[in-house]
Amino acid sequence: MSETSLDNIRAAEAATIANGRILVLGATGKTGRRIAGRLPGARLGSRSGTPPFDWENRTTWEPVLEGAEAVFMSYYPDIAAPGAAETIGAFSERAVAQGVRRLVLLSGRGEARAEEAERAMQRAGAAWTVLRAAWFAQNFSEDFLRESVLGGEVVLPAAPGLLEPFVDAEDIADVAVAALTDPRHAGRVYELTGPRLLTFGEALGEIAAATGREVRFRPVSPVRYAEVLAGAGLPPEAVALLTEVFTAVLDGRNARVTADVPTVLGRPARDFSTYVADATAGGAWTTAAAAIRA
């Protein structure tokens, strides 16, 4: 393809954004809201949106897809949840039937059920991109682990000494925008990681050093972790899902850094220390909250 042709395609993609033909699902989540902030003309899909969107209510699909040509998909509650592949496949088929030409799916690394969902999306017939993300750095500051950090102890069913290439959600959002707006990313599976491996203990040590808080990591068995979640009041289905997913992905299978973020973005992936500095400056860990403890 000539550079002139690529320039014409990119101009068309810019018009797609300006005319609101990109749909961002999960627009209130960690990645979705960052993508929405980078695409001010995009349409937003969430249960609180107008029109509302709900993965489990298929009558909400058609209205939110009306006029969309590209869609970012973040599945709730988790792409490895039972039934996720079937739902994502059905939604993708509906999207293509309504004129969507490009699908970008947020997925996970090393998850068999996530790969089933990827294949279901790919079969729909649109140009597609898969973003397999490592453990989000923001899980420590924008999710349930924030309470554990504030309480001084993070408990997970992780292998002792587990190494993880924590990825910054800002990088995920930048890659997602590239995939939504640049045809060169069609048909690609990207594994998104940070630039270095850390143990959970080392990651929490950086947070502790930046905040002046004492925070430690305690790996537990899957059975004990399920007890911790149940004791915190989570419903049985959530306990089962979180225990299964975390036990699988925290066994060391993802202890590998990739070059996909810098390859797509043309810059280094954001380091965990940069995330910690920004989150600390933004007050992520300044409000006391109850911890999930074993």
C-alpha positions in Angstrom: 0.0 0.0 0.0 1.4 3.4 -0.9 1.9 6.2 1.6 -0.7 8.3 -0.2 -3.3 5.5 0.2 -2.4 5.1 3.9 -2.8 8.9 4.4 -6.3 8.7 2.7 -7.3 5.8 5.0 -6.1 7.7 8.1 -8.1 10.8 7.1 -11.2 8.6 6.7 -10.6 7.1 10.2 -10.3 10.6 11.6 -13.6 11.5 10.1 -15.0 8.3 11.6 -14.0 9.5 15.1 -15.3 13.0 14.5 -18.7 11.7 13.4 -19.1 9.5 16.5 -18.8 6.2 14.6 -16.5 4.6 17.1 -18.2 2.9 20.0 -16.4 2.3 23.3 -18.0 -0.4 25.5 -17.2 -0.5 29.2 -16.8 3.3 28.9 -16.8 3.8 32.7 -14.2 1.1 33.4 -10.4 1.5 33.8 -9.6 1.1 30.1 -12.8 2.4 28.6 -12.8 5.8 30.3 -9.2 6.3 29.3 -10.0 5.4 25.7 -13.1 7.7 25.7 -10.9 10.5 27.0 -8.6 10.0 24.0 -11.5 9.9 21.5 -13.7 12.8 22.4 -16.0 12.2 19.5 -16.6 8.6 20.3 -19.9 7.1 21.5 -19.9 5.5 24.9 -21.6 2.3 25.9 -22.4 1.5 29.6 -25.3 0.4 31.7 -25.7 4.0 32.8 -25.3 5.4 29.3 -27.9 6.8 26.9 -29.0 4.5 25.3 -27.9 2.0 28.0 -25.8 -1.0 27.1 -25.7 -4.3 29.1 -23.9 -7.4 27.9 -26.6 -9.6 29.5 -29.6 -7.7 28.0 -29.4 -8.3 24.2 -32.2 -5.8 23.6 -29.7 -3.1 24.4 -27.3 -4.1 21.7 -29.0 -2.8 18.6 -29.6 0.8 19.8 -26.0 1.3 20.9 -24.6 -0.1 17.7 -26.7 2.1 15.4 -24.3 3.9 13.1 -21.1 2.5 14.6 -18.3 1.4 12.4 -15.6 0.4 15.0 -16.1 -1.0 18.5 -13.9 -1.4 21.5 -15.1 -4.3 23.6 -14.4 -4.8 27.3 -16.5 -7.6 28.7 -18.1 -7.5 32.1 -17.6 -9.2 34.6 -14.6 -10.9 33.0 -13.7 -12.3 29.6 -13.0 -15.7 31.3 -16.4 -15.9 32.9 -18.7 -18.8 31.9 -20.7 -17.8 28.8 -18.5 -14.9 27.9 -17.4 -16.4 24.6 -21.0 -17.1 23.5 -22.1 -13.6 24.4 -19.1 -11.9 22.7 -19.6 -14.0 19.6 -23.3 -13.1 19.4 -22.6 -9.4 20.0 -19.9 -9.4 17.3 -22.2 -11.0 14.8 -24.9 -8.4 15.6 -22.3 -5.6 15.2 -21.2 -6.8 11.8 -24.8 -7.2 10.7 -25.4 -3.6 11.6 -22.4 -2.3 9.6 -19.4 -2.5 12.1 -16.2 -3.0 10.2 -13.7 -3.2 13.0 -13.7 -4.9 16.4 -11.0 -4.4 19.1 -11.3 -6.8 22.1 -9.7 -6.4 25.5 -8.5 -9.9 26.5 -6.3 -11.6 29.1 -2.9 -13.4 28.8 -2.8 -17.1 29.4 -6.5 -17.7 29.7 -8.1 -20.5 27.7 -11.6 -19.1 28.1 -10.4 -15.7 27.0 -9.0 -17.3 23.8 -12.4 -18.9 23.2 -13.9 -15.4 23.3 -11.3 -14.1 20.9 -12.1 -16.8 18.4 -15.8 -16.1 18.7 -15.2 -12.4 17.9 -12.9 -13.3 15.0 -15.5 -15.5 13.4 -17.9 -12.6 13.0 -16.2 -11.3 9.9 -15.0 -7.8 10.8 -11.4 -6.6 10.8 -10.3 -7.4 14.4 -7.5 -6.7 16.9 -7.0 -8.6 20.2 -5.3 -6.9 23.1 -4.2 -9.5 25.7 -3.3 -7.4 28.8 -1.0 -8.4 31.7 -2.1 -7.6 35.3 -3.2 -4.0 35.4 -1.0 -1.7 37.6 -4.2 0.2 38.3 -5.6 -2.8 40.1 -3.7 -1.5 43.1 -5.3 1.9 43.0 -8.6 1.8 41.2 -10.1 -1.6 42.1 -10.7 -3.9 45.1 -6.9 -4.2 45.8 -6.8 -0.5 46.7 -8.6 -1.3 49.9 -6.1 -4.0 50.6 -3.2 -1.7 50.0 -4.8 0.9 52.4 -5.2 -1.9 55.0 -1.6 -2.9 54.7 -1.9 -6.3 53.2 -2.7 -7.8 49.8 -3.8 -11.4 49.7 -3.9 -13.4 46.4 -3.7 -17.0 45.3 -0.3 -16.5 43.7 2.7 -18.8 43.4 5.5 -17.8 45.8 8.0 -15.4 44.1 5.6 -15.0 41.1 6.9 -12.5 38.6 4.4 -10.3 36.7 5.1 -7.6 33.9 2.5 -5.2 35.3 1.0 -3.1 32.5 -0.2 0.5 32.8 -3.9 1.1 31.7 -2.6 4.3 30.0 -0.6 2.1 27.6 -3.6 -0.2 27.0 -5.7 2.8 26.1 -3.1 4.2 23.7 -2.8 0.8 22.0 -6.6 0.5 21.8 -6.9 3.9 20.1 -4.2 2.9 17.6 -6.1 -0.3 16.9 -9.4 1.5 16.5 -8.0 4.1 14.1 -5.2 2.6 12.1 -5.9 -0.3 9.7 -2.3 -1.6 10.1 -3.3 -3.3 13.3 -6.1 -5.4 11.8 -5.6 -9.2 12.3 -3.1 -8.7 15.1 -2.9 -10.2 18.6 -1.0 -8.0 20.9 0.3 -9.0 24.3 0.6 -5.9 26.4 3.0 -5.8 29.3 5.1 -3.3 31.2 8.9 -3.1 30.6 10.1 -5.2 33.5 9.1 -8.1 35.7 8.4 -7.6 39.4 7.1 -9.8 42.2 3.9 -8.6 43.9 6.0 -8.0 47.0 8.4 -5.7 45.0 5.4 -3.9 43.4 3.9 -3.2 46.9 7.3 -2.2 48.1 7.4 0.6 45.6 4.0 1.7 46.6 5.0 1.6 50.3 8.1 3.6 49.6 6.2 6.3 47.7 3.4 6.6 50.2 5.0 6.0 53.5 2.6 3.2 54.2 3.5 -0.3 55.3 2.1 -2.8 52.8 3.0 -6.4 52.5 2.0 -9.3 50.1 0.8 -12.6 51.4 0.2 -15.5 48.9 -2.4 -18.0 50.0 -3.9 -21.2 48.7 -6.9 -21.0 46.4 -9.1 -22.5 49.1 -8.0 -19.8 51.6 -8.5 -17.1 49.0 -12.0 -18.2 48.4 -12.6 -18.0 52.1 -11.2 -14.5 52.2 -13.5 -13.4 49.4 -16.6 -15.1 51.0 -15.8 -13.4 54.3 -15.7 -10.1 52.6 -19.3 -10.6 51.5 -18.8 -11.4 47.8 -21.6 -13.6 46.3 -20.7 -17.3 45.6 -20.5 -16.8 41.8 -18.0 -13.9 42.2 -15.9 -15.9 44.6 -15.8 -18.9 42.3 -14.9 -16.7 39.2 -12.2 -14.7 40.9 -10.6 -17.7 42.6 -10.5 -19.6 39.3 -9.1 -16.8 37.2 -6.5 -15.6 39.7 -5.3 -19.1 40.5 -4.8 -19.7 36.8 -3.1 -16.5 35.7 -0.9 -16.2 38.9 0.9 -19.4 38.4 3.9 -17.9 36.5 2.6 -18.6 33.0 2.7 -14.9 32.2 6.2 -14.1 33.6 7.4 -12.7 30.3 7.9 -9.1 29.0 6.9 -8.4 25.4 7.8 -5.6 23.0 4.2 -5.1 21.7 3.5 -1.8 23.5 6.7 -0.1 22.2 6.1 -1.7 18.7 2.6 -0.2 18.4 3.3 3.1 20.1 6.8 3.9 19.1 7.9 4.6 22.6 8.7 2.6 25.7 6.0 1.1 27.8 5.3 3.0 31.0 7.3 1.7 34.0 5.6 0.6 37.2 7.5 3.3 39.1 5.9 5.9 36.8 2.5 4.6 37.6 3.2 4.6 41.3 4.5 8.2 41.2 1.4 9.4 39.2 -1.0 7.5 41.4 0.6 8.8 44.6 0.5 12.4 43.3 -3.1 11.9 42.4 -4.0 10.8 45.9 -4.9 7.2 45.1 -3.9 5.9 48.5 -4.7 8.9 50.8 -8.1 7.8 52.0 -8.3 5.1 54.6 -10.6 2.1 53.7 -11.3 -1.3 55.1 -9.0 -4.1 53.9 -9.9 -7.5 52.6 -7.9 -9.6 55.1 -7.4 -13.3 55.7 
